[in-house]
Amino acid sequence: MCGIVAAAARRNIRDILIAGLHALEYRGYDSAGIALQQDGHLVRLRAAGKVRDLEALLESAPVDGHCGISHTRWATHGVPNTENAHPHASGDQLALVHNGIIENHAELRTELLGSGCTFSSDTDTEVMVHLIAQLMDGGLGLFAAVQKAVGRLRGAFAIAVVSAAEPGVIVGARLGSPLVLGVGHGENFLASDIYPLLGETRHFVYLDEGDTVKLTADGYEINDKDGQRAVREVKEVETRADAVQRGDYPHYMLKEIFEQPQAVAETLEGRISSDAVLPNIFGVGAADILCKIKHVHLVACGTSYHAGLVASYQMEQLAGIPCHAEIASEYRYRRPVVPANTLFVAISQSGETADTLAALKHAKQAGYITTLAICNVAESSIVREADLLLMTRAGPEIGVASTKAFTTQLVALQLLVLELASHNGVDKDKYAGYVADLNRLPDLLNQALGLDAEFAALSAAFADKNHALFLGRGSHYPIAMEGALKLKEISYIHAEAYAAGELKHGPLALIDAEMPVFAVAPNNTLLEKLISNIEEVSARGGELYVIADSEVVSSFEQRHGHIIGLQTGGPLLAPVVMTIPLQLLAYHVALQRGTDVDQPRNLAKSVTVE
């Protein structure tokens, strides 16, 4: 993996491909490459490093073409270097780019070596290009050869292939990794997602699992997983090309942090009144199913898993329904016990997270009453696989470290909590109060963003730190986990989160003057317990930073360290509001340490492999 852009047109496409690769840089990558058809052969250029390094090669050896493929790679097999960069080729006649992982690559490599193929990389991808080349040598055209080759693959893939023998033709295929077809006038495109193509077209075909597509400048044809001709709907997207630009912000992450009030307002728009969640926001007829729910399983990865953990606390506290949140990569490899009338919820920003998608497919065979997707990307695989749906409406999120996707997931899950609570006998006045609270949330997030300058000043103390500890209790323990994740992701400081009551069971051994400790302190029934835990840190010389509800700031004394107060809006909203300071902390500490905020090392935005 990580990003594919391909084009067949009546004009020179080199700059289109490079611009598309730049638009995919947010996904994270370690090398880039391009292959263009030219005068009966293929010209291939690859570079370890950034897209700008590939551009430098193109400036020194300009290459034009009307048909070609390009790629940004995030290493899964083989170290990041030029030899392992995509496109991979068979001579100068066939080139291929690939996202995903081929699980049976070792046995295919052995077979191909035995038939005389020579390999030049350590990747799983290269087996595909040699396999397709052999099939074409046996008389098949490119489209037929790709269809036959993918039938031998196990794993996940999205590919785009060009052959010098078929000028103007690109063939793509997908199974388990996303691939979209962009439809233009006198030109057609393939890409990992819509963003790199928004400057060229707003009309897209979302390929189904198992589809193979052949495109030229003048048209395209699609075969389904059974090799039969298929018709897929062309959809016009509303997303503008400038929606994925930084504007005046120095980093996408900061832009997306400050977009959260509007993003949350979009999540709520048309879904709540002044005192109630509106009917059927999860799909037509959803209320008839949700009124039967007696248990909930939430499954996700990374930041989305933290959102599920917060929801699990709120689901049991407010709706009175047993709820369990689980990491998708663990869930998919066990046999879960599914009580009667259990709802399965898959949470994913991209809708293409490999483990979450696999868990959802597993769940559909496991006896759940229905499945629900909480997602930010329309037409993604998880959206199409689930029975019910709630889009988070966060808008494009480019920074690898998730910000607005997380807060909108929290809010979407709160809508689910309140919907199930309404069917489970919640007090009507309390229910109306919670909905009224949600209407206040965008304003509270705006107020929290006013702490930006304070955290910019605080961050100077962290430039030389190597470790940090985050503490929380109840539904704020997952918020502490999210704070630790953000700090480690973009500043590379080792950070861990603990339920505050667990301090005395081991983590206290780490406390000294060099260990900054962050505590999240909302105004709830666990406050006194948390203060007691904070005293344990203070007594051992730890450097404390307490992010507290403004109503309880007076509960903390000077010896408790740095106290930062903010209005949180009560128990339902507090986890969302208290996320903002932790995001600002991570951002400003990363600036102090000079790390790559938007593209942290070793990470990808959309994890479409195991």
Disulfide bonds with the S-S distance in Angstrom:
none
